[in-house]
């Protein structure tokens, strides 16, 4: 069984996945940001900072997926 992407057959499906991943990552980022803001300035401020750092990393990943979509 061939596991390589069959460009002609799977390209449209893959494009849908890329768009979904980009959008879904954005949904997660918003949820993380909401909780990081709630924790900011509390006794869990260190947790808030870690979440904000994770958000930055996720935004970079989201940009890479967008770039992949453009190149595809």
N, C-alpha and C positions, 0 to 999 in steps of 0.2 A: 504494500500500500504506500503510495507516494504521499509524503507529508509536506512537500513544497507547495507554496501558494500557486494556484492556477490563476494567473493574472486575469485572463479573460473571464473566467467564471467567478472568481472571488473578489475582484477589485471593488465592485459596488458594495458588497457586504463589508469589506474592510474599511471603506470610506465612511460607512455608517458607524462602524465601531470607533473609528478615530473621532468623529464628531461627538459621539456619546461619551467617550472617555474625557474629552476636553470639557464638555458641559458638566459631566458628573463630578469631575475634579473640582470645578468651580462651586458646585453645590456643597461639597465637603468643606472646601475652604471657608465658605460663609458660615457654616455651622461651627467650625473650629474657631473662627474669629469671634463669633458671638460668645462662646464660652471663655475664650482668652480674655475678652473684655470684662466679663463678669468676675473673673478671678483676679484681674489686675488691681493692685493696691490692697489686696487682702493678705491674709497669712499664707495664701497659696500663690503669691506673686511670682515665685520661682517657676511654678507650673505654667503660669500665664506666659512667661518669657519663653519657655521651651515650646509652647504651642505656637507662639508668634514666629519662632525660628522654623518650626515645621511648616508653617504656612509659606514662608519664603521659599523653602525647598520645594514644596508642592507647586508653587507658581512657576518656578524654574522648570519643573517636570512638565507642567502644562504647556509652557512655551515650546519645549522640545517636541511634544506630541503635535502641537500646531505646526511646527516646522516640518515634521514628518508628513503631515497631511498635505502641506503645500508641495513638498517634494514628490509625493506619491502621484 
